[in-house]
Amino acid sequence: MPILRIPSIKAEMGHRSNASVYNAVRAGLLTKPIKIGQRAVGLPDYEVSAINAARIAGKSDAEIRELVHRLHAKRAELVTL
């Protein structure tokens, strides 16, 4: 599973700045980044795709927050496998 870095996330999701990505994380509208190095973070590509698909489908912010919650739970499941 590819991990997208912040510039790729901005391009995929239409964010114009790094701050807008982190604001979406704080608002619960984007999953929390994972550390992939000492000074590097990213998101699994399937999480970005799922959130984009929800936006395209016209889901509300509340529904996207629930999706983000489920995606975080899925991360926990992957660790226990």
Biopython code that builds the backbone (N, CA, C, O; Angstrom):
import numpy as np
from Bio.PDB.StructureBuilder import StructureBuilder

atoms = [
    (1, "MET", "N", (0.839, -1.168, 0.000)),
    (1, "MET", "CA", (0.000, 0.000, 0.000)),
    (1, "MET", "C", (0.889, 1.237, 0.000)),
    (1, "MET", "O", (1.682, 1.435, 0.921)),
    (2, "PRO", "N", (0.761, 2.058, -1.016)),
    (2, "PRO", "CA", (1.568, 3.284, -1.092)),
    (2, "PRO", "C", (1.164, 4.288, -0.006)),
    (2, "PRO", "O", (0.005, 4.362, 0.402)),
    (3, "ILE", "N", (2.146, 5.044, 0.441)),
    (3, "ILE", "CA", (1.902, 6.115, 1.400)),
    (3, "ILE", "C", (2.165, 7.430, 0.680)),
    (3, "ILE", "O", (3.239, 7.645, 0.117)),
    (4, "LEU", "N", (1.163, 8.304, 0.710)),
    (4, "LEU", "CA", (1.272, 9.591, 0.039)),
    (4, "LEU", "C", (1.845, 10.627, 0.997)),
    (4, "LEU", "O", (1.413, 10.729, 2.145)),
    (5, "ARG", "N", (2.817, 11.393, 0.519)),
    (5, "ARG", "CA", (3.381, 12.496, 1.296)),
    (5, "ARG", "C", (2.489, 13.719, 1.134)),
    (5, "ARG", "O", (1.587, 13.722, 0.296)),
    (6, "ILE", "N", (2.729, 14.740, 1.915)),
    (6, "ILE", "CA", (1.876, 15.932, 1.959)),
    (6, "ILE", "C", (1.688, 16.577, 0.573)),
    (6, "ILE", "O", (0.554, 16.916, 0.235)),
    (7, "PRO", "N", (2.729, 16.765, -0.241)),
    (7, "PRO", "CA", (2.484, 17.368, -1.562)),
    (7, "PRO", "C", (1.512, 16.547, -2.423)),
    (7, "PRO", "O", (0.693, 17.115, -3.145)),
    (8, "SER", "N", (1.602, 15.240, -2.348)),
    (8, "SER", "CA", (0.685, 14.381, -3.103)),
    (8, "SER", "C", (-0.729, 14.452, -2.538)),
    (8, "SER", "O", (-1.705, 14.429, -3.289)),
    (9, "ILE", "N", (-0.839, 14.538, -1.220)),
    (9, "ILE", "CA", (-2.152, 14.650, -0.588)),
    (9, "ILE", "C", (-2.818, 15.948, -1.020)),
    (9, "ILE", "O", (-4.004, 15.965, -1.351)),
    (10, "LYS", "N", (-2.051, 17.037, -1.016)),
    (10, "LYS", "CA", (-2.597, 18.332, -1.442)),
    (10, "LYS", "C", (-3.089, 18.249, -2.878)),
    (10, "LYS", "O", (-4.165, 18.758, -3.195)),
    (11, "ALA", "N", (-2.320, 17.618, -3.745)),
    (11, "ALA", "CA", (-2.711, 17.503, -5.155)),
    (11, "ALA", "C", (-3.953, 16.632, -5.311)),
    (11, "ALA", "O", (-4.852, 16.969, -6.081)),
    (12, "GLU", "N", (-4.010, 15.528, -4.594)),
    (12, "GLU", "CA", (-5.147, 14.605, -4.695)),
    (12, "GLU", "C", (-6.435, 15.226, -4.171)),
    (12, "GLU", "O", (-7.507, 15.024, -4.741)),
    (13, "MET", "N", (-6.323, 15.984, -3.080)),
    (13, "MET", "CA", (-7.520, 16.472, -2.395)),
    (13, "MET", "C", (-7.854, 17.923, -2.721)),
    (13, "MET", "O", (-8.908, 18.415, -2.318)),
    (14, "GLY", "N", (-6.984, 18.610, -3.436)),
    (14, "GLY", "CA", (-7.263, 19.988, -3.807)),
    (14, "GLY", "C", (-6.920, 21.016, -2.742)),
    (14, "GLY", "O", (-7.339, 22.169, -2.837)),
    (15, "HIS", "N", (-6.166, 20.614, -1.733)),
    (15, "HIS", "CA", (-5.732, 21.580, -0.718)),
    (15, "HIS", "C", (-4.654, 22.466, -1.312)),
    (15, "HIS", "O", (-3.852, 22.024, -2.135)),
    (16, "ARG", "N", (-4.642, 23.729, -0.885)),
    (16, "ARG", "CA", (-3.672, 24.668, -1.437)),
    (16, "ARG", "C", (-2.437, 24.845, -0.566)),
    (16, "ARG", "O", (-1.423, 25.362, -1.036)),
    (17, "SER", "N", (-2.503, 24.430, 0.683)),
    (17, "SER", "CA", (-1.360, 24.621, 1.570)),
    (17, "SER", "C", (-1.250, 23.461, 2.548)),
    (17, "SER", "O", (-2.196, 22.703, 2.758)),
    (18, "ASN", "N", (-0.066, 23.347, 3.138)),
    (18, "ASN", "CA", (0.133, 22.339, 4.177)),
    (18, "ASN", "C", (-0.801, 22.618, 5.355)),
    (18, "ASN", "O", (-1.338, 21.694, 5.966)),
    (19, "ALA", "N", (-0.985, 23.897, 5.662)),
    (19, "ALA", "CA", (-1.843, 24.265, 6.788)),
    (19, "ALA", "C", (-3.267, 23.770, 6.576)),
    (19, "ALA", "O", (-3.916, 23.346, 7.532)),
    (20, "SER", "N", (-3.767, 23.815, 5.341)),
    (20, "SER", "CA", (-5.136, 23.359, 5.106)),
    (20, "SER", "C", (-5.261, 21.851, 5.318)),
    (20, "SER", "O", (-6.312, 21.368, 5.739)),
    (21, "VAL", "N", (-4.201, 21.111, 5.029)),
    (21, "VAL", "CA", (-4.204, 19.669, 5.289)),
    (21, "VAL", "C", (-4.292, 19.429, 6.796)),
    (21, "VAL", "O", (-5.119, 18.642, 7.256)),
    (22, "TYR", "N", (-3.442, 20.106, 7.558)),
    (22, "TYR", "CA", (-3.435, 19.915, 9.005)),
    (22, "TYR", "C", (-4.706, 20.448, 9.660)),
    (22, "TYR", "O", (-5.142, 19.912, 10.678)),
    (23, "ASN", "N", (-5.306, 21.493, 9.094)),
    (23, "ASN", "CA", (-6.596, 21.978, 9.604)),
    (23, "ASN", "C", (-7.679, 20.921, 9.403)),
    (23, "ASN", "O", (-8.534, 20.737, 10.269)),
    (24, "ALA", "N", (-7.648, 20.231, 8.271)),
    (24, "ALA", "CA", (-8.616, 19.154, 8.014)),
    (24, "ALA", "C", (-8.418, 18.010, 9.015)),
    (24, "ALA", "O", (-9.388, 17.407, 9.473)),
    (25, "VAL", "N", (-7.169, 17.717, 9.347)),
    (25, "VAL", "CA", (-6.889, 16.672, 10.350)),
    (25, "VAL", "C", (-7.475, 17.096, 11.693)),
    (25, "VAL", "O", (-8.154, 16.307, 12.350)),
    (26, "ARG", "N", (-7.218, 18.342, 12.107)),
    (26, "ARG", "CA", (-7.739, 18.838, 13.390)),
    (26, "ARG", "C", (-9.263, 18.844, 13.425)),
    (26, "ARG", "O", (-9.866, 18.617, 14.473)),
    (27, "ALA", "N", (-9.885, 19.106, 12.270)),
    (27, "ALA", "CA", (-11.347, 19.134, 12.196)),
    (27, "ALA", "C", (-11.947, 17.735, 12.115)),
    (27, "ALA", "O", (-13.167, 17.579, 12.146)),
    (28, "GLY", "N", (-11.093, 16.718, 12.012)),
    (28, "GLY", "CA", (-11.584, 15.347, 11.930)),
    (28, "GLY", "C", (-12.031, 14.952, 10.536)),
    (28, "GLY", "O", (-12.713, 13.941, 10.366)),
    (29, "LEU", "N", (-11.653, 15.741, 9.531)),
    (29, "LEU", "CA", (-12.074, 15.479, 8.153)),
    (29, "LEU", "C", (-10.999, 14.778, 7.333)),
    (29, "LEU", "O", (-11.176, 14.538, 6.139)),
    (30, "LEU", "N", (-9.897, 14.455, 7.973)),
    (30, "LEU", "CA", (-8.798, 13.751, 7.327)),
    (30, "LEU", "C", (-8.097, 12.930, 8.398)),
    (30, "LEU", "O", (-7.977, 13.371, 9.541)),
    (31, "THR", "N", (-7.637, 11.751, 8.038)),
    (31, "THR", "CA", (-6.961, 10.892, 9.013)),
    (31, "THR", "C", (-5.635, 11.515, 9.445)),
    (31, "THR", "O", (-5.041, 12.321, 8.729)),
    (32, "LYS", "N", (-5.192, 11.119, 10.628)),
    (32, "LYS", "CA", (-3.933, 11.631, 11.151)),
    (32, "LYS", "C", (-2.771, 11.049, 10.348)),
    (32, "LYS", "O", (-2.772, 9.862, 10.020)),
    (33, "PRO", "N", (-1.782, 11.882, 10.033)),
    (33, "PRO", "CA", (-0.615, 11.374, 9.304)),
    (33, "PRO", "C", (0.155, 10.342, 10.131)),
    (33, "PRO", "O", (0.132, 10.357, 11.362)),
    (34, "ILE", "N", (0.828, 9.459, 9.423)),
    (34, "ILE", "CA", (1.692, 8.486, 10.087)),
    (34, "ILE", "C", (3.137, 8.863, 9.799)),
    (34, "ILE", "O", (3.460, 9.370, 8.725)),
    (35, "LYS", "N", (3.993, 8.609, 10.765)),
    (35, "LYS", "CA", (5.411, 8.911, 10.576)),
    (35, "LYS", "C", (6.025, 7.860, 9.658)),
    (35, "LYS", "O", (5.858, 6.659, 9.869)),
    (36, "ILE", "N", (6.733, 8.328, 8.643)),
    (36, "ILE", "CA", (7.425, 7.413, 7.743)),
    (36, "ILE", "C", (8.926, 7.672, 7.762)),
    (36, "ILE", "O", (9.688, 7.048, 7.022)),
    (37, "GLY", "N", (9.330, 8.582, 8.602)),
    (37, "GLY", "CA", (10.734, 8.909, 8.769)),
    (37, "GLY", "C", (10.856, 9.875, 9.921)),
    (37, "GLY", "O", (9.866, 10.230, 10.561)),
    (38, "GLN", "N", (12.092, 10.303, 10.184)),
    (38, "GLN", "CA", (12.291, 11.199, 11.309)),
    (38, "GLN", "C", (11.590, 12.536, 11.101)),
    (38, "GLN", "O", (11.081, 13.127, 12.053)),
    (39, "ARG", "N", (11.563, 13.020, 9.846)),
    (39, "ARG", "CA", (10.921, 14.302, 9.556)),
    (39, "ARG", "C", (9.927, 14.194, 8.414)),
    (39, "ARG", "O", (9.698, 15.162, 7.689)),
    (40, "ALA", "N", (9.344, 13.031, 8.257)),
    (40, "ALA", "CA", (8.421, 12.818, 7.140)),
    (40, "ALA", "C", (7.152, 12.115, 7.618)),
    (40, "ALA", "O", (7.198, 11.194, 8.434)),
    (41, "VAL", "N", (6.016, 12.575, 7.086)),
    (41, "VAL", "CA", (4.733, 11.952, 7.389)),
    (41, "VAL", "C", (3.980, 11.728, 6.081)),
    (41, "VAL", "O", (4.317, 12.294, 5.040)),
    (42, "GLY", "N", (2.967, 10.900, 6.165)),
    (42, "GLY", "CA", (2.135, 10.645, 4.992)),
    (42, "GLY", "C", (0.866, 9.934, 5.403)),
    (42, "GLY", "O", (0.642, 9.647, 6.579)),
    (43, "LEU", "N", (0.024, 9.650, 4.394)),
    (43, "LEU", "CA", (-1.222, 8.925, 4.608)),
    (43, "LEU", "C", (-1.292, 7.765, 3.632)),
    (43, "LEU", "O", (-0.862, 7.895, 2.486)),
    (44, "PRO", "N", (-1.828, 6.631, 4.068)),
    (44, "PRO", "CA", (-2.041, 5.534, 3.128)),
    (44, "PRO", "C", (-2.955, 6.000, 1.994)),
    (44, "PRO", "O", (-3.925, 6.722, 2.223)),
    (45, "ASP", "N", (-2.637, 5.582, 0.781)),
    (45, "ASP", "CA", (-3.400, 6.048, -0.387)),
    (45, "ASP", "C", (-4.869, 5.664, -0.320)),
    (45, "ASP", "O", (-5.723, 6.408, -0.800)),
    (46, "TYR", "N", (-5.179, 4.501, 0.275)),
    (46, "TYR", "CA", (-6.583, 4.074, 0.321)),
    (46, "TYR", "C", (-7.413, 4.986, 1.224)),
    (46, "TYR", "O", (-8.613, 5.148, 1.000)),
    (47, "GLU", "N", (-6.789, 5.583, 2.240)),
    (47, "GLU", "CA", (-7.523, 6.510, 3.105)),
    (47, "GLU", "C", (-7.867, 7.788, 2.353)),
    (47, "GLU", "O", (-8.988, 8.287, 2.448)),
    (48, "VAL", "N", (-6.898, 8.319, 1.605)),
    (48, "VAL", "CA", (-7.136, 9.524, 0.810)),
    (48, "VAL", "C", (-8.223, 9.249, -0.231)),
    (48, "VAL", "O", (-9.111, 10.076, -0.436)),
    (49, "SER", "N", (-8.152, 8.102, -0.877)),
    (49, "SER", "CA", (-9.152, 7.740, -1.892)),
    (49, "SER", "C", (-10.543, 7.607, -1.279)),
    (49, "SER", "O", (-11.525, 8.053, -1.872)),
    (50, "ALA", "N", (-10.634, 7.001, -0.103)),
    (50, "ALA", "CA", (-11.935, 6.817, 0.546)),
    (50, "ALA", "C", (-12.556, 8.158, 0.935)),
    (50, "ALA", "O", (-13.759, 8.358, 0.767)),
    (51, "ILE", "N", (-11.753, 9.057, 1.443)),
    (51, "ILE", "CA", (-12.261, 10.373, 1.836)),
    (51, "ILE", "C", (-12.669, 11.174, 0.597)),
    (51, "ILE", "O", (-13.699, 11.849, 0.606)),
    (52, "ASN", "N", (-11.871, 11.101, -0.463)),
    (52, "ASN", "CA", (-12.235, 11.781, -1.714)),
    (52, "ASN", "C", (-13.547, 11.224, -2.267)),
    (52, "ASN", "O", (-14.401, 11.990, -2.712)),
    (53, "ALA", "N", (-13.715, 9.917, -2.245)),
    (53, "ALA", "CA", (-14.941, 9.297, -2.749)),
    (53, "ALA", "C", (-16.151, 9.761, -1.939)),
    (53, "ALA", "O", (-17.223, 9.989, -2.500)),
    (54, "ALA", "N", (-15.985, 9.899, -0.633)),
    (54, "ALA", "CA", (-17.074, 10.376, 0.213)),
    (54, "ALA", "C", (-17.431, 11.816, -0.133)),
    (54, "ALA", "O", (-18.611, 12.165, -0.188)),
    (55, "ARG", "N", (-16.431, 12.649, -0.366)),
    (55, "ARG", "CA", (-16.678, 14.042, -0.764)),
    (55, "ARG", "C", (-17.430, 14.084, -2.096)),
    (55, "ARG", "O", (-18.407, 14.819, -2.246)),
    (56, "ILE", "N", (-16.965, 13.290, -3.056)),
    (56, "ILE", "CA", (-17.602, 13.257, -4.376)),
    (56, "ILE", "C", (-19.045, 12.790, -4.264)),
    (56, "ILE", "O", (-19.912, 13.276, -4.989)),
    (57, "ALA", "N", (-19.309, 11.849, -3.360)),
    (57, "ALA", "CA", (-20.657, 11.321, -3.164)),
    (57, "ALA", "C", (-21.559, 12.305, -2.418)),
    (57, "ALA", "O", (-22.749, 12.042, -2.242)),
    (58, "GLY", "N", (-21.000, 13.433, -1.981)),
    (58, "GLY", "CA", (-21.809, 14.445, -1.317)),
    (58, "GLY", "C", (-22.051, 14.193, 0.155)),
    (58, "GLY", "O", (-23.007, 14.718, 0.726)),
    (59, "LYS", "N", (-21.194, 13.394, 0.778)),
    (59, "LYS", "CA", (-21.354, 13.108, 2.209)),
    (59, "LYS", "C", (-21.132, 14.380, 3.031)),
    (59, "LYS", "O", (-20.348, 15.250, 2.653)),
    (60, "SER", "N", (-21.828, 14.466, 4.146)),
    (60, "SER", "CA", (-21.694, 15.620, 5.039)),
    (60, "SER", "C", (-20.388, 15.514, 5.830)),
    (60, "SER", "O", (-19.742, 14.467, 5.856)),
    (61, "ASP", "N", (-20.018, 16.627, 6.474)),
    (61, "ASP", "CA", (-18.821, 16.595, 7.317)),
    (61, "ASP", "C", (-18.964, 15.576, 8.440)),
    (61, "ASP", "O", (-17.993, 14.911, 8.797)),
    (62, "ALA", "N", (-20.154, 15.448, 8.996)),
    (62, "ALA", "CA", (-20.375, 14.469, 10.064)),
    (62, "ALA", "C", (-20.150, 13.051, 9.556)),
    (62, "ALA", "O", (-19.556, 12.226, 10.250)),
    (63, "GLU", "N", (-20.621, 12.768, 8.350)),
    (63, "GLU", "CA", (-20.424, 11.429, 7.773)),
    (63, "GLU", "C", (-18.949, 11.184, 7.464)),
    (63, "GLU", "O", (-18.463, 10.063, 7.606)),
    (64, "ILE", "N", (-18.246, 12.219, 7.046)),
    (64, "ILE", "CA", (-16.815, 12.058, 6.764)),
    (64, "ILE", "C", (-16.046, 11.861, 8.060)),
    (64, "ILE", "O", (-15.089, 11.088, 8.092)),
    (65, "ARG", "N", (-16.440, 12.541, 9.123)),
    (65, "ARG", "CA", (-15.792, 12.309, 10.428)),
    (65, "ARG", "C", (-15.966, 10.860, 10.868)),
    (65, "ARG", "O", (-15.041, 10.263, 11.418)),
    (66, "GLU", "N", (-17.144, 10.294, 10.629)),
    (66, "GLU", "CA", (-17.384, 8.885, 10.960)),
    (66, "GLU", "C", (-16.496, 7.984, 10.103)),
    (66, "GLU", "O", (-15.950, 6.999, 10.599)),
    (67, "LEU", "N", (-16.353, 8.314, 8.834)),
    (67, "LEU", "CA", (-15.464, 7.553, 7.946)),
    (67, "LEU", "C", (-14.030, 7.615, 8.449)),
    (67, "LEU", "O", (-13.334, 6.600, 8.475)),
    (68, "VAL", "N", (-13.589, 8.798, 8.847)),
    (68, "VAL", "CA", (-12.228, 8.956, 9.381)),
    (68, "VAL", "C", (-12.057, 8.093, 10.627)),
    (68, "VAL", "O", (-11.018, 7.458, 10.810)),
    (69, "HIS", "N", (-13.070, 8.070, 11.478)),
    (69, "HIS", "CA", (-13.024, 7.223, 12.677)),
    (69, "HIS", "C", (-12.870, 5.749, 12.289)),
    (69, "HIS", "O", (-12.072, 5.027, 12.887)),
    (70, "ARG", "N", (-13.634, 5.308, 11.289)),
    (70, "ARG", "CA", (-13.540, 3.906, 10.839)),
    (70, "ARG", "C", (-12.162, 3.614, 10.227)),
    (70, "ARG", "O", (-11.613, 2.529, 10.418)),
    (71, "LEU", "N", (-11.615, 4.578, 9.499)),
    (71, "LEU", "CA", (-10.283, 4.377, 8.902)),
    (71, "LEU", "C", (-9.219, 4.255, 9.985)),
    (71, "LEU", "O", (-8.298, 3.448, 9.862)),
    (72, "HIS", "N", (-9.341, 5.056, 11.052)),
    (72, "HIS", "CA", (-8.400, 4.924, 12.167)),
    (72, "HIS", "C", (-8.538, 3.559, 12.837)),
    (72, "HIS", "O", (-7.539, 2.958, 13.232)),
    (73, "ALA", "N", (-9.765, 3.070, 12.965)),
    (73, "ALA", "CA", (-9.988, 1.749, 13.553)),
    (73, "ALA", "C", (-9.376, 0.669, 12.673)),
    (73, "ALA", "O", (-8.825, -0.307, 13.181)),
    (74, "LYS", "N", (-9.468, 0.837, 11.364)),
    (74, "LYS", "CA", (-8.886, -0.128, 10.441)),
    (74, "LYS", "C", (-7.371, -0.182, 10.601)),
    (74, "LYS", "O", (-6.771, -1.252, 10.498)),
    (75, "ARG", "N", (-6.746, 0.982, 10.854)),
    (75, "ARG", "CA", (-5.296, 0.991, 11.110)),
    (75, "ARG", "C", (-4.968, 0.119, 12.313)),
    (75, "ARG", "O", (-4.009, -0.654, 12.281)),
    (76, "ALA", "N", (-5.756, 0.239, 13.370)),
    (76, "ALA", "CA", (-5.521, -0.547, 14.584)),
    (76, "ALA", "C", (-5.640, -2.039, 14.298)),
    (76, "ALA", "O", (-4.879, -2.844, 14.835)),
    (77, "GLU", "N", (-6.601, -2.402, 13.447)),
    (77, "GLU", "CA", (-6.771, -3.812, 13.079)),
    (77, "GLU", "C", (-5.555, -4.317, 12.304)),
    (77, "GLU", "O", (-5.119, -5.450, 12.505)),
    (78, "LEU", "N", (-5.012, -3.492, 11.429)),
    (78, "LEU", "CA", (-3.859, -3.907, 10.629)),
    (78, "LEU", "C", (-2.653, -4.181, 11.497)),
    (78, "LEU", "O", (-1.846, -5.057, 11.184)),
    (79, "VAL", "N", (-2.519, -3.441, 12.585)),
    (79, "VAL", "CA", (-1.392, -3.632, 13.493)),
    (79, "VAL", "C", (-1.484, -4.952, 14.228)),
    (79, "VAL", "O", (-0.463, -5.577, 14.511)),
    (80, "THR", "N", (-2.703, -5.386, 14.543)),
    (80, "THR", "CA", (-2.874, -6.618, 15.320)),
    (80, "THR", "C", (-2.793, -7.872, 14.477)),
    (80, "THR", "O", (-2.762, -8.977, 15.019)),
    (81, "LEU", "N", (-2.759, -7.724, 13.156)),
    (81, "LEU", "CA", (-2.706, -8.914, 12.290)),
    (81, "LEU", "C", (-1.352, -9.558, 12.276)),
    (81, "LEU", "O", (-1.155, -10.564, 11.595)),
]
sb = StructureBuilder()
sb.init_structure("model")
sb.init_model(0)
sb.init_chain("A")
sb.init_seg("    ")
for serial, (resi, resn, name, xyz) in enumerate(atoms, 1):
    if name == "N":
        sb.init_residue(resn, " ", resi, " ")
    sb.init_atom(name, np.array(xyz, "f"), 0.0, 1.0, " ", f" {name:<3s}", serial, name[0])
structure = sb.get_structure()
